[in-house]
């Protein structure tokens, strides 16, 4: 049921009045206690006339009452101002403005915690809103493009005037676009799964260096077509984690290295079994990544190529980052435009 227009304002005015009465009661109570102490001291002193003794309590009570009003007005001014700001800010949030902030200057204790909690809430809401907008914009492009392509070439296949070569080419394009949608859907599901996962499950012990070799075998068609030279320096490593999950890290990193390498290029893979950690370095001599793009390379939906001309969907490296994070490790990138890129994955030692 929708509230009446004045109901919300009445609520905040109730808070204001409650604060005023709170301060008045607190300080007035302190004033009465102080007055009582002064009276005891007064009557304990000899030599004061009886007439002054009669008026003294009334004067003291009036004085401390005025003092209580002044202190209450001064102390509650900041609180009431912040209450008004909170009222306005809450109304703005209800209208979809998640960038509003309330100043917490001068506030300590629980009221300061309330203001900071409100600011943290609006900041998180703004991030969610930004993610939602990016998500909608991203999917409107990434899903629409292949679907339009599939529909167009499917209609062309209905023509009787196509040659067999054209027919096969159109079929190949349709299959490739379907694969693109499949990869996109798979990465979305995997990323959603791992982002909501806090611990690694289905843990086994396996050969990490053999896992990397197996990934290269699966990608043999891609690097063979580009005549890429592989250089492997893999220490023997027995590692304990979710084997299927970690294999996605090498698949994505090696696929990117192959995709962005030129024909006849070189890819170097090093697995160093250090004393404290395991370091895996995957380097290529491809197109490289600019310094500005490196800051966002692990963000969801980010693509260094603004035209989206490649086959990527901006989720692979975000997925890699999350998996490495779940394993308790780190990943960093070093790159220069035109000179290639190097990704270093550092994993903590685990019990064999």
Secondary structure, 3 states (H helix, E strand, C coil): CCCCCCHHHHHHHHHHHHHHHHHHHHHHHHHHHHHHHHHHHHHHCCCCCHHHHHHHHHHHHHHHHHHHHHHHHHHHHHHHHHHHHHHHHHHHHHCCCCCCCCCCCCCCHHHHHHHHHHHHHHHHHHHHHHHHHHHHHHHHHHHHHHHHHHHHHHHHCCCCCCCHHHHHHHHHHHHHHHHHHHHHHHHHHHHHHHHCCCCCCCCEEEEHHHHHHHHHHHCHHHHHHCCCEEEEEECCCEEEECHHHHHHHHHHHHHHHHHCCCCCCEEEEEEEECCCEEEEEEEECCCCCCHHHHCCCCCCCCCCCCCCCCCCCCCHHHHHHHHHHHCCCEEEEEEECCCEEEEEEEEECCCC
